């Protein structure tokens, strides 16, 4: 069991790569800005609902990825 604790401490002491976090966040923001322009003619007013669902899903995915990067944070 002490071997597992050593591995967990190594994970805890490794800083998260900021470039990955920045890339994922910027991609998600740009994607959410551009998606309505591609589908507005096809879905019309329903695009607002779809955009809210997409944003909720991808924002949640980003929060999960942030939690994975710092699993032993100060929650």
N, C-alpha and C positions, 0 to 999 in steps of 0.2 A: 504493500500500500504506500510506502514511502516513495517508491518510484513514481507512482501516479501523482502524488503531491508535488514532486519535483517538476513533472511535466506541466502541471497546472500553474506553478509559479513561473515557469519559463513563458507560458502563454500570457500570463498576467503582466509580466515585465516587458513584453514585446510591444513597442508602440504601433498603433494602427497606421498603415500607409495613407498619408493625407492625400496623395495624388489620386488614389482610387476613389476615396470619398468625394473629392471635388469633381472627378469625372462623372461619377454616377449621378450626383446631384444636378450638375449642369445639364447632362443628357436628359434627365427626367423633366426638368423645367422647360427645356427647349421642345421636348416631345409634347408636353401638355399645352404649350403655346401653339404649336403647329397643327395638332390633330384636328381642331375644329375647321380649319380652312380646307382640309382634304375631304371632309365628310358632310359639310353643311348643305351641299346641293342634294345629297342622297337622303339624309335623315331630317333635314330642316329643324323644327323646334325640338325634336327628340335628341338633338345633338347636345343640348344642355344637360339632359339627364345622363346620357352616355359619358359625357366629359366628367361629370361628378363621380360616376362609378369608376371610371378609369383613374381619375386622380386619387380617389380613396384607395384603390388597389395599389397603385404605384407608390403613393406616399407611405402606405403601410409596409410595402416591400423595402423602401428605403429605411424606415425605422427599424425593421428587423435586421437589415444589413448593418446598421449602426450598432445595434445590440450585439450582434455576432462579433463585431470588431472589438468591443469592450465588454465581455461577458461578466467580468467581476467588478463592474463599475459601482458607483455610489447610488444605487436605486433606492 
